Amino acid sequence: MKIITVKDYNEMSQKVAEYVIEKVNQNPNITLGLATGGTPLGMYKYLIEDHQKNKTSYQNAQSFNLDEYVGLSQDDPNSYNYYMYNEFFNHIDITKSNVHIPNGNAPDVQKECIDYEALIEKNGGIDLQILGIGNNGHIGFNEPGTSFQAKTHVIDLTPSTKEANARYFHSIEDVPAQAITMGIATIMKSKEILLLISGESKQAALSNLLHGEIDESSPASVLRNHPCVTIFADEDALRDTGK
Ligand code: F6R
């Protein structure tokens, strides 16, 4: 694992965006794995700015999002589908049929998971996966205890994840109980992974990832088994982690 230390959130966002832009320019047919949440928002902002200024094109790129809440319609402002169009896709030239996000409102969510996994495989897998990390060490919505063998599946969100994400909802009761997420095995099949970590609240998760046991109780620890991971971490996240 390679660690790139950055000063703060803004520098992280900029450096990751520069990295992604280079990869997209090298391979215009790239398949991106994308994340939502607070962490990648700055990166999306820089990618949009670059697209407008330098015309980096996503027309032939494919994208697969990591996860989606179960039970929210695609146009619900709290759905990750809404987030992705609002924060990124509506502002670049990606071909809409190349965008893939699990449908959390599918009539049969189990089938949706199987189909989503198959679609990733049919597409030849993910070239560059962007990840954030939960305070509890989750990646995607793979909560502590999830099998490292898991493929795309439905997960019950833990109280700590619901609490962390309640800031986007009226109240914690409104946070969906479940999500569809790519599994750990799905994520680990990506050819390359970029993990973005910013802020003091992520210190423990980062410390566990770097120094803890590689164990299902700490989902992100599995990344130490992946041959091509770059962590972009800011000073607040790295403090007290011995790095
Ligand atoms: C989002 C995702 C999650 C988030 C994590 C951190 O698609 O898969 O793993 O990356 O919950 O969220 P933020 O960035 O809001 O702290």
Residues whose N, C-alpha, C, O or C-beta is under 5 A from the ligand:
A	BS01	F6R	A35 T36 G37 G38 T39 L66 D67 L131 G132 I133 G134 H138 I139 G140 F141
